[in-house]
Amino acid sequence: MTRPPLKYRSKLDPRAREVTLQKLKAGLKKDMNDLKTLCGVDVCLVMYETPDAPAEVWPSHSEALRLIQEFEDAKMLSPDPELDQKASHSLNTMTCSTVKYQSRDEEIAALIKKRDELKIFKAELDRHIKLEEASKGKTREN
């Protein structure tokens, strides 16, 4: 059973509003960083607390300007912006999925290698134990 959706309402207390804003901004930045790291997607975030306040930009002003310029350049070259946007979204989703599968494949390969190393180690250990038992048996007979 799912939880019912939260009902949002404006906070009256200025201190509570500021705390909520700071928490939400931190959460947005974390989500953008996760998206960038896990999916290899270029992202930027531009936030205005008030219309006359300076913009808060993540990760940096230069990175945001570069991404905005790339977006503008791509928009100018595209004959059909909607089609271009869908293709770009599909490519980014495919890239993210590919990265996930590649990392899983790498993890599986590492586990298989570790398993094989453990098998070799176990075989050597078993051989060593048998040699010791054999040598102990010979010394008892003498």
GIDANOR-V792741 format. One record per pair of residues at least 12 apart in sequence whose C-alpha atoms are under 7 Angstrom apart, sorted by the first residue. I is the first residue (numbers start at 1). J is the second residue. If there is no record, write none. Layout:
i->I j->J
i->I j->J
This chain:
i->39 j->95
i->39 j->96
i->39 j->99
i->40 j->96
i->41 j->92
i->44 j->58
i->44 j->59
i->44 j->64
i->45 j->57
i->45 j->58
i->46 j->58
